[in-house]
Amino acid sequence: MSTESMLVKTNTTVLLTGETLYYQLYCLNKSTILSDISEMAYIEIINNQKESVFKNKVRLKNGLGSGDYFIPTTLPTGNYKIIAYTSWMLNNTQNNFSETDITIINPFQENINMIVDNADKKSNNDADETKNSINKTILGINKEKYSKREKASLIIPKTLESGNYFLSIRKIDSIPALSDNKNGTINLYLKQDLTVLPETRGEIVTGHISSKIANSDLSYKIVTLSIPGKNFIFKTTKTDRNGKFIFIIDKQTNTSDSYFQLSESDRENYSITIDKEPSPDLSNLVFSNRTTISSKNLKAIQERSLATQIENVYFSQKKDSIIESTDTAVFFESIEKKYNLDDFDRFRTFKETIIEIVTELSFKDYNQVPSLYLADTRYNVIQTSEPCVVLVDGLQIQDMNALYNYNAYQIQSISVVSAPYYYGPKLFNGIVSIITKNKDFATIYSDKNILKTTILRPEPTKLYYTPKYESNTANRIPDYRYQLLWKPNIRLQNTEIIVPFYISDISGNFQIILEGLSDKGDLIHLDKIFKVE
């Protein structure tokens, strides 16, 4: 099987606390063509103590992913590393993660305590004007100078090579940027003993069960995973002879609260442990204690910090939009019978509602525990003696005592699959899915046999905030954006594209960067500078 490498591109390499780091990920194969192996990537920020201060999971689509990280004021000034990898890359003999240097400045910190590198470094302005002079005929803008809050238009010509790009428009200041690390793809060989599974079909979560009673059998036990909510996830799997289990999550939600339990009559005799996610060896990371930041940059830092603080004050009015997943169907939706309870005369309790409305179901004890069964006994006798699987907002409930007297006015709907249903390795004697109005049943439910934990979930796709000043109404909200635009995952294919954006209240030189990977595997970098007066 092919190996992988990661290429990471960011909107900047020097950030102040309170600013946002934006990143674009390219997952590549040996030929620097986008990889089709992994669906998940991991990105971390590592401090000079080789500790991870931020970790995120990013969903890859055809080798592409993107995200952001708000730099908190808890991080001290210093040099940091961005590392990125896929689980499959952890099997590489070398280069099992990419690394990029960044500097974080905490303007609220009294002692920066960094050594200034006196080497002759070009400022952002000098370096970018050199690049711009080469490419200024390629990217077009409708004006060379703009006024504050004016609408601008960037013209991407159709002559640009087809490929996958990102677009960043950001103010240039006198704070020197770090050199752009080019992530190489050399020495990509797999170890003989592969220890980490590739996430080719979605997120992988592993764990194991252990017995509270000596010499108990750990094999072929059914474990379920519930991630409750509006677009809930419910998964089943079984253990191997050592009690280990694997879940593959192929559905996107924005929820990380997860519930694991054994779907067995003797589940109280076992405990469940979730494995830590595999991570790369950071022992060979080398950090510099030098920086290009010095006292001569103090004014620029103060101006940028003030602008950042003003922007953060108005954060609630400038929020990014989360793009909801379109995959909202539950696995049994095509064969369910759904009761929307507002269509019926309401009964006070769940038990009364089942008896009077959902006539396919009946209550009966299973191993001395109240349970729900299909009223049609043919299935119970022929297929299995076990009850239906009962889900409330996606959380499996194995004891109906918790639901008997539950306020039915809090229930929105009850769906029933009135036949045996194979899901994963287990045959369920029917399915009952209860959806509450607030989708919050898991927060009030308690069961000592359920492991509640949080697992790292992929960052949701966002539509980043951009203001519009076309209306005649006065907008009194300050606009101190240094980052005018960030658009990741742009697919260009021999078509001219016009990208509108709006100038902020900040004057000075701004840089447009359009960068990406052509379909041939070539790295493309175009930039242009314009002025705001």
N, C-alpha and C positions, 0 to 999 in steps of 0.2 A: 504494500500500500504506500502511496505517496506521502512525503513529509510536508510540513507546513512551516511558514514563518509569518511574522506580523510586521506591518509597516504602520507607524503611528504618526499622525500629523495633528498639530495643535494650532489654536489661534494665536498663541504667543508662548514664549519660553520664560518670560519674567512676569510674575503676577503679584499683586498686592492682596493681602487678606481682605475679604469682602468682594473680590472679583470672581468671575466664573471662568474656569478652564473649559474650553470646548475641544472635543477631539473627534477625529475621523480615523477609523480603523480599516486597514486593508489586510485580509488574510490571504496569503499567497502560497503557491506551490513552488517547486524548484525553478520553474521557468518564469517566475514573477508574473504569472497569470493568476487571477483570482481562484482560490481554492473552493472546491465544492464538498469538502469533507465535513468540516465542523460547522455546527449551527450556533455554537456559543463561544464567546471569547471573554477573557478576564483582563481587567486593567486595574493596576494598583499604583499608588504613590508611596514611595519608600523614603524614609528620612535617613540621615547619615548614621543613625544607630542600626540601620538595616531592619527597621520596624515598618510595617505597613500602616499608614495613617488613613488610607482610603482604599476600598476595594469595591469594584462593581462588576456585574455580569452584563455582557452586551450581547444581544441577539444578532447573529449574522444572517444576512440574506444574500445569497450568491457571493459570499466572501466579504460583504460590506457591513459595517456597523458604525454607530456614532453615539455620542453621549456628552455629558457635561458634569462638572463638579464645582460646587460653590466652595471657595477657599475660606475655611472658618478662621476666626481670630485666635483660636487656640493653637494654631501652628506657629512656631517661632521662625524668625528669619533664618534662611539657610539654603543650602543646595539640596535638591531632592532628585529622585529618579522616577520617571514613569516607566513601568514595565507592563508589557502586554503579552498574552499567550493564550493558546487554546489547550484544552486538556490533552489533546493528541500531541502537541508540541513537547509536553513533559516527557515523552518517550525519546526525544532527540538526544543523541550522545553529546552534542554541543548546541549552543544557541537555542536553548529551550525557552527563551523569552527574548523579546526586544527591549531595549532600554533607551530612554531619551532623557537628557538633562534638563531640568528646569530650576529656576530660582524663585523662592517665595519671600516676599518682603512683608514683615509685620510692622507697619508704621507706628503701632501702639507700644512696641517693645522698646524699652529704654536703651538697652545695650545690644546693638546688632551683633557685635563680637565676630566679625568676619574679616579676613585679610584681603586687602584690595590688591588685585592683580594689576601691576603697572604696565603690562604689555600693551602695545599700541593696538587698540581695538577700534573698529569703525562703529560709529553710532548707528542706530536704526536708520536715520535719515540718509547718511552717506551710502550705506550698503544698499538700501532699497532704491535710491536714485540711480545707482549703477545698473541694477537689474532692470529698472524701469526704462532706461535709455535703450536697452536691447529690445524690449518687448512692447514699447509704447504704441506701435502701429497695429498691434493685434487686438488688444482690448479697447473697446470704444466707450466713451461716456459722452453725454449730451452737452457737457460744459467742462471747462477746466477749473473754473472757480464757482463756488456756491455761497449763498447766504445761509444763515442759520434757519433751520426748519424747512428748507427748500426741498422740493421733490427732485430726486436725481434718477437717472436711468443708466444702467450698465448694459452695453451691447456685447454679447458673446457671439462672435461670427461663426457662420456655418462651416468655415474652412478649418476649424479646430478639429483635431483628431477625435474620433468617436472614443468614448471611454466614460469612466466614473470619476467625478470631481467633487470638490467642496469649494465654497466661496466664503471668504472672510474679508470684511471691510472694517478697518481699525485705525485709530489715531496713532500717529507716530510721535514719540516724544524723545527726550534726550537720554532716557534710560537704556543702556546698551542691551541688546538681545544676545542670547547664547547662539552659537552656531547650530545650524540645523543638522542633527545627527541623521545620517543615512543608514537605515537598518539593512545590513547585508543579509544575504541568503546563502552564505557559504557553509560548508561542513554540515549539511542537513542530512544526517544519517540516523536511522532508528536503531535503538538498542536491540540486542537479540531477545532479551526478555522484556516483553511489553507489559507494563504494570498499570497503565492508566487507559481506560476506555475512551475512544473518541465519542464526542457528543454529536453524532451524525443525524439523529432524529429528534433532538431536543435536549433539555436539561437532564442530567443524570444525578440522582440522589441515592446514596447507598447507606446501608446500616446493617445491624445484626440484632438478633434477639438472644437473651440469655435466660436460663431457667433459675427459678428460685428454689427448685427441688432438685436434688442430686440425681444425675443419670437420666434426666428427662430427654426425650427425643426432640431435637431442634429442627428436624427436616420437614419440608412440605407444609409448613404453617402459613396460613393466609394472613398477609399484612395489608392494611389499607392506608391510603394517604388521602386526607381531605384538606383542601385549601378553600375554606368557605368564602361566600360573598355572592355578589350579583352574578358574576360569570364564574361559578365555582368549578373546582377541579376535584374529581374523585377517581382514584386509581387503586388497582389491586395487584398484588404480586404474591409470590410464595418464596419461602426460604429454601436454601440448599441444605445439605446434610450438616453444615457447620453453623446453620442459623443465619447466614448472610442473605441479604435481599437487595434488589435493585429496582428503582422506579425510573421511568423515562417520562418526563413531563413535556408533552408536545403541544400544549395549549398555553397561550399567553394571558396572564392576568397581572395586575399591579399589586397583588397581595403576597406578603411573605409569611404571615402567621399560618402554621401548618400543624396538622394533627395526625399522629400515627397511632394505629392500634391493631391488635390482633383480632381477626374475625373468627374466633374460636371459642367454644364453650368453656374452656379452661384458661382463658386469657389472663386471669388474675395470677396465674403461676409463672408468668414470664414478664420480663422487662425489655424495653426497646431502647437501643442507642443508635443515634445517627452519626455516621462517620464525618470527620472533618474533610473539607474539600482538599484535593491534592494541590500542592503549590510548589513553585520552583525553589531551587537552592540559591539563596542570595549571598552565600559566603564570599563569592568572588567579585561582588560589586565594589567598585572603587569610587569614593567620593572625594571631591576637591574641597578644601576649606578656604579656597580663594574665590573671589567674586569680582566682576567688573563694576559692581555698584560701589560708589564712593560718595563722599560728602558733597561733591559738585553736582550730584544728582538729587540733592535734598529738596530743592524747589520743585522739581518735576514730580518727585514722590509725594510731596505735600499737596500739589494741585490734583494729582490723580486720586489720592486718598480722599480728598474733600469731595471730588466728583462721585466717587464710589459710595461714600456715606450718604450723599444726597439721593442717589439712585436707590439705595437700599431702604431709605425712609419711605419711598413711594413704591416699594416692591409690590404691595397688594394690588396696586392699580396697573401694574405692568407684568402680570403673571404670564408665564408660558402656558400654552394649551397642551394637555395630554391627549394624544390620539388613541381613542379606545380601540381595543382589538375587535376585528370583525368576526372572529371565531367565537360566537356566543352560544352555539347549539350544544346541548348536552347529549351524551352518547345514546340515550334512549328516546330522544325527542320524536323520532318518526313513528314510534309505536305506542306512545303514552296516551292515556286518557286523562285530560286535565280538567280539574274542577276549580274554576275561579269562584271563590266563596262569596264574593259580592253579588254573584248571580243567584244566590239562594237565600232563604231565610236563615239568619245566623243563629247558631247555638253557642252557648257560653263556653264550653270546654272542648278540647280536642276529642276526647272520648265520645261525647255526644255527637260531634260533627261526623265522626267515622260511622257511628251506628245509624245516624239518620240520613246522611248524604252520600258518603262513599261506601256504597253497599257491596262493592267487590271485596271489602276487607272485613275481618273479624278479629277479635282479641282472643288469645289463647296463651297459656304458659308454655315456655320452652325451657327445659332444665330449671324449672321453678322460677323463671323470670318472665314477666308479662311481655308478650311479643305480638306482632301483627302477622296474620296469615291471610292468604287469599281465601275468600269464602268458597270458591269452587274447590272442593276437596279432591277432585281428580288429580290435580297437580301435586298436592301434598302427599298423596299415597303413592303415586307412580314415580315421581321424580326424587323427592327428598323430604325428609321430615322437618327440615329447618324452616324458620320463618322467612318473611320478606326482608330484604335489606331496606332499612329506613334511613333516609337522608333528610336532614333539616339544614337548609341553605348549603348543602353539600357535605355537612358533617354527619358521619355515620353514628346513629344512636342504637345501642344494643339493649337498652332497658327502657321499656315504655313507661315505667314509673315517672320518668322525667317529663313525659308528654301528657299523661292522663288528664291532669287538671290545668294544662297550659291554656292560657286565654286565647280562644279561637279567633277573637277579634284582631289579634296580632298576626294572623295567618292570611297571606294573600291567595295562595293556591295550593292544591294537593294534586299531584300527578300519580297515576298508577300504571304500571306495566303488569297486566294480569295474566302472566305466563312465566314459566321458568326462563331465566336469562343468563347465558354464559357471559361473564365479563372478566377478561383475563383468565386466570387459572381456576376460577370458582363459579359454580352454578348457583345462582341466587334464585330462590323460590318467589320470584316476583320482585318488583321495585316500588317503593313508595317514596316520592320526593316532595317534601314540604318546603315551601318558600315563604318566609316571613316578610312582613311589610318593610321592616327596617334592615333585613338581612344581617341581623346581629345576634342570632340565637347562640352562636358559639361563645360569645362573651359572657353569657350568664350560665352556661352549661358546665357542670363539673362531673368528672369521672376519673377516679384515681388510676384507672387502667389505660388512660389515654396519655400519650406523650405530646404535650404542646410545646412547640419550639418555633423559631424563625429560621428560614432558610434563605440564602441569597437568591434573589430573583432578578431577571433581566430588567434593565432600566427601561421604563416605558418610552415609546416614541413620542417626541414632542414637536410642536409647531412653535418656534421661538417668537417671542413678542417683537413686533415692530409697530411703531406709532404711525398714524396717518394724519396729516395736517391739511387735507384738501378742503375740509369744511370751513365755512366763514366764522364759525363759533370760536371764540378765544379759548385756548387751552392753557390754563394757568399752571399745569403740572410741570415742574422743571424737567428738562431733558439734558442730562449730563452724561450721556452714553459715550464711552470711548469706543466700544464695539458697536458699530452701526448695523452690522448684519452678519449673521452666521447661517449659512445654508449647507448642510451636509448632504451626502448621497444624491448628488445631481447626476443624472444620466444625460449625456450629450451625444447626439447622433446626427451630425451633419445638418443641423437646423439652427438658424439664427434665433437666439433667445434674448429678450429684453427683460432685465431684472430691475424693477423699481425699488428704491429705498429712500429714506428720509434722513436729512442732515439733523444733527442734534444742536444743542446750544453751545457746543465747544468749537472754538476756532483753531486753526492750525492746519498742518498737513495730515492727510489721511491716505492710507494705502489699501488698494484693492489687490487681493491675492486670489487667483483661481488656480487650483492645483489638483492634480489627480493622476490617475493611471489610465493610459490608453488601452484599447483592446489588444494591442500588440505587446503590452507589458512595459511600455516606456513611461518613465516618470515625466510629467509635464508640469511646468511652473510658469505662470504668466502673472505679471503684476503691473500696476499703474498707480500713480500718485496724483491726487487732486488737492485743491486748497479750499478751505472754508474761511471766509472773512467775517 
